[in-house]
Amino acid sequence: MEKSLPSHYYTAPEIFEREKNLIFAQDWFCAGREEQLPLPGNSIVLEIAGESVLVVRTMKGELRAHYNVCRHRGARLCATGNDTNWDVYLQGGVTSSGSIRCPYHQWTYNLEGQLLGAPYLKDAEGFRKEDFSLYPVGADTWGGFFFLNLSLPATADEKSGVRTQLGPAVERTRRYPLAALRTGHGITYDVAANWKLIMENYNECYHCGGLHPELCEIVPDFKQAGGSNLNWEDGIPHRAGAYTFTKTGTTNRSPFPGLSEEEKVRHKGELCFPNLMLSLACDHVAAFLLWPMAQDRTRIVCNFLFHPEEIAKPTFDTADAVQFWDLVNRQDWAICERVQRGVSSRVHKFGYYAPMEDPSLDIRNYVIQRLGPIQQQPDI
């Protein structure tokens, strides 16, 4: 059996800092759904790898992202949830007129990040507005999701775009109308476990028979032979009479238009490094966005996506899918927290991957590719 990453890769703050610099600040990071910014002038502030990022919908309808930092003296342009406001109001941020204003000295930028004006500097010698655009963050979209890259310019070409990073997942999900779907319900979980443990758990079904009896009732293949020999590319069949992830295996929602006959009765899953997990049924998609907060804490935003035509029906109800998924999710989060506490033991140096857990090796190999050869834990 193959060894896992060393235990301190899941517990050491210094490893987490390297991941922030070499993974989350270098690769495309899934940051949300485009529907969060439906109109020109809409904006959202996010924190990725310790950096504050401002994402906007420009007046042309394009998504752009900038470091939330003024080019003048470095003040945050927009407020964040971590600010201490001192019971005062600071005039700044994204304005109703479609500009970005710094609250410190009122430097003003357009939504593309170009400097529009700096008070009293119009005639200053050597001052050129084009030299003071906001620091750009790469922004790209796929399947209705938007992705950010802290190390790329505002726009990416075909070779550097997110589709290149997603690879075969784009082709495997091509018949699912991901871009057209809308969020019918969302749940945010704070899990006391390292983000890699959560991804490794998602990437194998050796645990399913013992941990997910309700899930295995709907998809018996998940518990056969420890979940080995699962053909994820073609999809996993449900039990007879079942075709979706609900308690009964059925629903009153219609299947997505354009699916193959196999996709109408099978379940598919995709793990998109570094932080997006997709579980695709014929009538809904559960999308998990992982936000690594610390070496032992991960925030998971789970969005349940449905077709707009189904959402518009007076009978539309998300409960059958959401309640089932919430149970399965909580089972996973509980065991991941147990693993986190276990690998933190002084006696645990590394784990092992059983043959049916081979897909979890992908996470190990991905981390080694980004961080370099495994570093052994220094002796204490």
Summary of the structure (lengths in Angstrom):
residues: 380
radius of gyration: 22.8
end to end distance: 28.2
largest distance: 77.4
contacts: 1162
relative contact order: 0.16
helix: 28%
strand: 26%
